[in-house]
Amino acid sequence: MLPTTPSLNFLQHLLTSFSPINFRRNPPVRLKLLTHLHTLLSTAFGSQHLLTTICHQLLFDNDTRHATETALSCLHSSLVLAHDSLAFQTERAIIALLRRDGCLDDAARKARTLLSITESALQPDHRRTRAAAQELAHVYMDTGYLNEAKRLCMITHTLVTHLLKASINAPPFFSGHEYSDSRTLYALEDLAKIEEQLGYWGNSATWLWEAAELARKGVFRGEGGWEENIVAGKRREANTGVAGVRREENVGQREQPGVELVHVVDKLVRALRIDGKEDDARAAERIYASYVPERVERVMGV
């Protein structure tokens, strides 16, 4: 019998967050966090609980990805029929784990399979197609297949542009901006990175201008976007997980811009300056400074 949905959500986040890859610079920190978490889980659920057992296995994985990969693979196999959405997210986590650990051939194979499955589904889901395309694009970026990566990133950008145009005549209560989720912002930054790798700093700046506008509107880079917002809207009680964090608060939302805008604008200004467009770089700083109050004094020279 599978654990409850909140426990499954927590388990997936536990495995991905505490992967040794995320603690390469300081493995002892991971060990201390896992030890503390294991104590908490043992106290709350007992030593034989699934979460406690997996946490215990992570404590003795010798700082390799294999325990994490095995657990994620088992989780994915168990979820395919009962929890299709979470199974999809788990497979993405496995691909990212392999890619970041340098197993690019395996990551590419799994990413191509995932994209093929989403594209050939009886009822294709553009949200999943976009997510799968971006996973494969990231693998191609790491392997140097930049034109292929660019083509895949454009799947997200082109689809969202089409949906935004289609929403112009939508009812007043429907916001077309909802289509520009965090995944769109990722795609634009990926496109800018690809152009940078190709040496086309002007093209990189073009994509970053667009990304800055999305960030200004409050489209954050957190995971999820459409898919998790829909899940959150239908099953809010299921998304308040063991960690006590409501997942819909971590996905693309329209809030006041802040650190994400700073992040994008910094890259935009850098690209413009490398491209020899100092005036445009200063203009970008002035344009977006008013949306990030703590930067106003520095930009205005106060």
N, C-alpha and C positions, 0 to 999 in steps of 0.2 A: 504493500500500500504506500502510495506517495505521500510525502508530507503536505501540509497546507500550502497554498500559493504564497503567503508571506514568507514561509520558511524556505521555499524554493527560490524565491527572489533573493533572500538573504544568502542562501548557499551559493548562488551564482556570483553575487557580489563578493562574497568571502573568497571564493576561488580566484577570481580575476584580480581583486585588489591586493591579495597577499601572495600573488605569484612572485617567485624570486627575481624575476625580470624587473619588477618595480622597485627592488631594493638592492640593485647591484652595487650602488655606491656605499651602502651601509647595511650589510646583512644582519649585524647584531640588532639593529632596530626592529627588523622583521621578526627576529626570534623573540624579542621582549614583548612585542605586540601580540604575537601568536600565543605566547605563554600566558599572558594576561587574559586573552580572549578565551583560551581553553579553560582557564579557571572559572571564568564567568559562565561559560556554557555548561560546564560540569555542575556548577551550583544550581543553575536554572533548570537544566533538563536531565541531568544525570550523566554518568560516564558512558552509558551505552547508547545514548541518543545519536542519530545520524550526524548532526552538526558537530557534536563533540568528537565523534570518531574521526571524521574527516579533518577536523582541526588538529587532532593528535597526529594524523598521518603527515600533515603539512609540517609539523614540528620536526619530523625526522626524514625530510626529503633531500637532505644534503645540498640544499640550495640549487636544485635542478628543477626543471619544469615538468618532469615526467609524472609526478604525483598529481599536480594540478591538471595536466593534460588528460590523464586517465580518469580523474574524477569528473571533469567536464564532459568527456566522451560518454561516460556512464550516465551522467545526468541527461545529456542530449538524447541518448537511446531511450531513456525512461519517459521522456517528455514528448516525443514525436507525436503520439496519438492523443494524449490527455491534455497537453499544454503546448499547442503548436506555436504560439507566439513566443513563449519563453524558450522553446527548443530552437527557434530561429536565432534568438539573441545569444543563446549558448554556443551555437555553431559559429557565429561571428566572433565570439570571445576566443574560441579555439584557433580560428584563423589569425586573429591578432596576436595571440600567444606565440604561435609558430613563427609569424613574421618577425616579431620583435626579438625572438631568440635566434634569428638567422636561418631558420629552416624554410627558405623561400620557395623551394620547389614544392614542398608539402603544402605550404600556405597557398600557393598559386593553384594547386590542384583542387584543394577544398573550396577556394573562393570561386573558381570557374564552375565547379559543380553546384555550389549554392546559387550562383547567378543563373545558371541554366535551369535549375529547378523553379526558381521564382518566375522566370520568363515563360516557362512552359506550363505553368499551373493552369488548371481548368478555369479558375477565376483569378487572373493575374492581379496582383496587388502592387501598384506603383510604389507604395511606400517601401515595401521589401525589395523591390527591384532596385530602387535608388540606394538602399543600404548595402545590398550585395554588390552593386557596381562599385561603390566607394571602397569596400573591402578589397576587391580585386585591383582597383586603381592604386591603392596604397602599396600593394605587393609589387605592381609594375613600376611604381616610383622608386622603390627600393632596389629593383633589379635593373633599372635604367631603360625600361621600355616606356619612354616618356610620351610618345605619341599615342600609344594604346591607353596609357593612364589618362591623358587629356581627353580622349574620346569618351572614356567611361565617366569622367567628371562632368562632361557636357550633358550626359543623360539626366543627371540631377538638375543642372542649371536650365536646360531647355524645357524639361517637363514643368518645372515650377513657373517659368516665364509664361508658358502656355496656360497654366491653370490660373495665374494671376490675371491674365487678359480675359479669360473666360469668366472670372468672378466680378468683372466690372458692373454687369447688369444684375448681380445677385441681390437678394432682399437686403434692406437696410441693416438687419440684425446680423448679417453674415459679413465677416471681415475677410477680405481677400488676402490681407497680410498674414492670416493664419497659415497660408500655404508656404510662406517663407519661414521654414522652421530651422532649427539648429543645423540640420544636415545640409541645408543650402549654404549656410555660412561656411561650413567645413569645405564644401565643394569649391566655393570661390577662393578660399585660402589655398586649397590644393592646386587649383589652376594657376594661381599666382606663383606658387612654389615651383611648379613645372616650368613656367616661363622663365623664372629665375635660373633654374638649372640649365635651361637652354640658352641663357645669356640675353634674353629679351626683357630687360628691365622695364621698358616702357609698357609692354604688354602686361607684365606683372602688376604694374601700378594701376592699369585699367581695371583689372579684376579686383584689386584691393580697394579702389574707390567704391565699387559696388558693394563689397563686403562691409566697408565702413558705413554705408547707408543702412544696411541691414542691422548692423550693430547699434547704430544710432537709434533705430526704432525699437531696440530692446530684444533682438533675436540672439539668444545666447547659444553657446556651443555645447551645452550639455547633451548627453545622449538622449535619443528618443525621437523628439519631434512629434509628427503626426501619430505614429503608431502608439506610443505610450500615452499621449494625450487622450486618444480614443479609449484605450484601456482604462485610464484613470477616470474618465468621465462615466464609464459604464460600471466600473467596479472599484470605487474609491476605497471601500473597506478592505479590499484585497491588496491594495497598494500601500497600505500603512503597514510596513513590514516589521520584522523583528528589530531592525535597527532604529525604528521609530521615526523614519524619514519618509514623507509622502513623496513618491517618485514624480508625481506631476509637478512638484515644485522645482525639479531639477532639469526640466526639459524646456524647449523653446517657448518663451513667453514674452508678452509685451510689457516690459518693466522699464524703469529708468536706466539709461545706458550707464556703464561704468567701466569696470576693468576690461571687459571684452572690447569695448570701443578703443580704449587705450592700447590694447594689444594690437588691434588691426591698424590703427592710425600710425603707431610706431613703425610697423612694417611698410605702410604706404609711404611715409616720409622718407624712410631709408631707400626704398626703391626709386623714388623721384630724385633723390640726391645723387644716387649712383648713376641714374640716367641723365644727369646734368641739368635737372630742372629745379634749381634751388628756389626760384620764385613760387613754383607750384607747391613745393614742399612747405614753404612758409605759409602759403595760403591754406593748405590742408590743416596745418596746426591751428591757424586762426579760426577756420570754419568749425572745427570740432572741439575747440577748447571750451566753448560755452556749454557743451553737454557734459563736460567732466570738470566740475567746479574746482577741484584741487589742482588742476593744471593751468587755470586761467592766469594766475600770478606769474608762473614761469614763462608762459608763451608771450604775455604782454610785457614782460620785463619789469614787473613790479617788485 
